[in-house]
Amino acid sequence: MRGIELTPEHPISDLVEIGQRAENEGFDALFASCHYNNRDPFAVLDRVAAATDDLRVGPGVANPYETHPVSLASRVATLDEVSDGRALCGLGAGDRSTLRNLGFERDRPLRRVLEAMKVSQKLWAGERVDHDGTFQATDAGLNYPDAVSDVPVYVGAQGPHMIRMAAKHADGVLVNASHPDDFAWADEQVGQGLADRPDGRGDFDFAAYASVSVAEDADAAREAARPPVAFIAAGAAPPVLDRHGIDRERAEAIGETIESGDFAAAFERVTPAMIDAFCIAGTPDEAAEKMAGVLEYADSFVAGSPLGPDPTESVGLVAAALDEAE
């Protein structure tokens, strides 16, 4: 899979244009990020699906806290219907900082994601579901099961337990990282999960879900990387921060600033070391070298936000860098 991520902070008409360009540049999958402070990802995905022919589309990644898992499964099923079977489902625990703003504590994230995935798959298969776990559902079902195809589920993950769970149970994992060192470590976790994967579950896709910022001007590319890197650093586990020599207190301060809603201040706190660790940022040639390092471990590559200072123009640059990296 060669994928791309859209962040619905831009007007939907612009996002549709990016989706069309992505298909024309050879991308075969598109994910829309899911944050309450941006536009609704499913509205974006519907428009992108209508404007493209073969591009697979899905949330990347939706969380089973702010939307009940059964309702989320229905939204993905609807997307699959309107896209003529092109839906993907990116599912993860969500961003800790933004979920706190909505009053969610993100309790038992691994179990919640696993249960949401299993219940969704039963609903898509036309089953009625009773569930009593991290969430409740009684005699839940979809009234249009014939419209739903086999929707691949990708689990968004950073930590070892979520990566191993994805490798054991899901169709793929979206490892939210951008540095080869993180993928060398993630490859070990994937291997452990695959060792426990039941026979007959099908192929597994180890996908890099990497923040990418590409421009002919390397400094401009790095500057554009500040917003996503702030969110990544704020949500990174202490071992990940330690792996890259990132100061834990500074990363925690960024998270607190994001929670307070002062995004500009949070972005300003991002250091060059954070950009190096959490984004593939630079010229097309520089990006290609870093992508090649990631693809030594990952099977697939999804280019995540910001793509570049001008996301629409950067689609072609990202595609060229991937061509060189592969």
N, C-alpha and C positions, 0 to 999 in steps of 0.2 A: 504494500500500500504506500502510495505517495499522497500525503494529505496536507491540508492547510486549515488553520484555525481563523475564524472571524471573531472579533470582539465587537458586540453591538453597541459600542459607544459612538459609532458613526451613523449617519442617516441610512435608512434601510436601502434606499436607491443606490447609495455608494457601495453598500455591502453586496447587493445583487451584481453590480458591475465587477466587483472583485471575484465573486463566485464564477461569473462567466469567463473572466480572464484565467482563473485557475483551471477551469476545464480546458480552455484553449491551449494552456501551457503544459498540459499533460498530467495535471493532478487528477486523481480518481476518487478522492474523498474530501469532504469538507465538514468540519465541526464548528458549531457556534458556542462560544463560552456562555456560561450561565451565572450571572450575577444580578441581584435584584436592582442594582443601581444603573444597569444598562437596559437597553430595549429587550423585549421578550425574544428569546432565542428561537422559539418555535415559529413565531411570525416571520423572522428572518429566513429560517430554513424552508418554510413554505414558499416564500417568494423566490429563493434561490432554486429550489426544485423546479418551479414553474418555468424558470428562465434557462434551465440546462437540460441536457438530454441523458447523460450517463453518470454524472457526478453523484456519488453516494453522499447522503447528508444525515447529520445527527447532532444531538447536544454533546458538548464536550467541555466539561462534563456536568451532567445534572446530578443533584444530590437528593437523597430520599428523606430530607428533613423539612425543608420549606414547602415541598409538595408531597402529599401522601403517595407512597409507592404505587398504589393501584391507580391513582389518577395520573401519575407520571407514565406508567405503562400504557394507559389509554392515549395519552398525548403522543407517545412514540408510535403507537399503532396507527393513529390518525395520520401522522407524517408518512408512515410507510404506505398507507393507502394513496395519499395524494401524490406521492413521488413514484408510484407504480413499482413498489418493492425495492426502493433504493435507500431505505432507512438504516442507519446505524444507531446504536445506543451507547454513548459514553456515560458511565455511571461512576460516581465517586463520593467521598465523604464530604466534599464541599470545603470552602475556605473558612477556616476557624474564625478569623477576625470578622468577616462580614456576617457569618451566621450568628455571632454573638450580638450583633446589632439588631437582629430579629428576635432575640430571646431564646435561641437554640444553643444548647450546651454541647451538641455533637457527641452524645454518649454512645458508647459501644460502636464505633464507626465501622469496624470490619464486619461485625455481625449484621449491622443494619444494611450495609451495601450488599452482602451476600444474600440476605433474606429478600431484599428488594429485587435482586437479579432473578432468583429462583421463582419468586411469585410472578414476576413479569413474564418469564418464559412459559409458565403454566397458563397465564391469561392469554398470551399470544397463540398458544396451542389450542385455545377454545375451552379450556377447563374452567370450572368454577372452583373458587379457592376459599378455604377457611384457614386463617393464620392467626396465631397468638404468640408473638415474639417481641421483637423491638418495636413492632407496630401491630395493629389489629385489623383484621378483615373478616367479615362474615358473609358467606355465600356470595362472594364478589365474582363478577364475570364481565366480559365484554359482549355486547349484543351484535358485534360485527366480526367474529373471529375469522370468517372466510376471507376477509379483506387483508389479513395480516400474513406476511411471508415470514421466513426464518430470519429474524433480526439479529445480526451479530452484536454481542455485548462486549464492549471494551471497558475495563476497569481502570480508572485513573488512580495512580498510586505513586507514592514516594517512599514509604516505609517498608521494611522487610516483610512484615506479616501480610500487608495488603498485596504486595507483589506476589508472594507465594500463593495466597488465596486465589488471585487472578489466574496464575499459571495452572492451578489445580482445577478451577471451576469455569472460567470465562473463555470467550473466544479469542481474547487478546488483552494486553495490558498497555496502557498509555503511561509510560514512565515520565513524570514531569521533571525533567532534568535536561541539561544542555552540555555537560562536560563529560569527556570520555572516562574520567575516573569514576564518576557516578554510574556510568553504564557498565563498567567492568564489575563494580560491586553488584549492580542490579542483575547482571547476567548470572551471578552465583545464586541469587534469590530465585530467579526464574527456573534455574536448573533444579533447585530443591523442590519447587512447586510442581514441576513437570514430572518429577520422580513419583509423585503421589497422584498424578492425573489418571482417572479411570480410563481403561481401554474403551474405545468407541466414542470418546467425547469430541474427537475431531482435531483438526490442526489448530495450532496456537500461534498467534502473531505477537511478537515482542516488538512493540512500537515505541520509538522515541517521540515524546510530545514536548518538543524543545522550543523555548523562546528564541526567536530569530529576528535579527534586525540587520538588514542589508541595504547598503547604499554605496554609490561611488565614492562618497566622502565618509571615511571611516569614523571621524569624530561625530558627524551627524547621526550615523547609525548607532553609535554608542549612547549618544544623548537621548535618542528615541527609545532606548531600552530601559530607561529609568523606571517608568511606571510598572511594567510587568515584573521587573526585577525586585521592586519594593514589595509587591505582594508575595513573590516567591520567597524572598529572604524572610519576610515576617512569618510565613507558614512553615519554613524549613525546620526539620527536627534537629536537635542539638548535634547528633553525630554527623549530619550533613554539613552543618556550619563548621564543625571542627575539622572535617575532611579538607575544607578549603581555607582554613585559617580565618574564618569570619568571626568577628567579635559577637558573642551571644547577646550581650547587653545592647549593642547597637541594633541588632536585628529585632530584639524585643521592643526597643523604643520605636522602631519603624511600625511594628504591629500596633502599638498603642496609639500612634499618630493616625494610622489608618482607621482604627476604631473610632477615634474622635471626629473623623470626617475631614481632617486637614490633609488632603491628599498631596497638595503641593509641597508641604513640609516633609511628608514621608518620602516623596520622590527625591527631595534635596538631600536627604540623609543617605542615599545610596552611594556606596563607594566604588571606585574602579575595580577593586577585588571582587565585589559582589557581581558586577557586570561580567567579569571574566568567568566567574563560577556559574552564573545562572542564566546566561544568554550567549548565543552565537551571534556576535555583533562585529561588523566590519564590512570591508569591501567584498564583492563576490568571490574573489580568490581567497581571501582570508576565511570567509564563511565556508567555502568548499573544503578547505583543509580541516576545519573543525568538524564539519559534518562527516567527513571521511573517518575521523577518529571515533565518532559515535557509531557509525555504521559497521565498525569492526565487531560490534556486539549486537546491535538492534537489527531486526528483520526489516522494519519499515520506519518511515520518517514522516512525522507531522510537524510542519512549520507553524509554530504558534506566534501569538502576538508579541511585538507590534508589527512584524514583517519588515518595517522600515519607516523612515520619516514620512514617506508618502506610501501608505499600504497598497494602493492601486498600482502605482508604478513599480513597487518592490516585488510584486508577484513574479514578473519575468526575471528579475535578478535572482530571486530565491530559486526559481526553477533552473536557471543556468548554473547556479552554485551546486544544486543537487545533481545535475547532469555531470558536472566535473567530479563530484564526490563519489558517485556510483561507478 
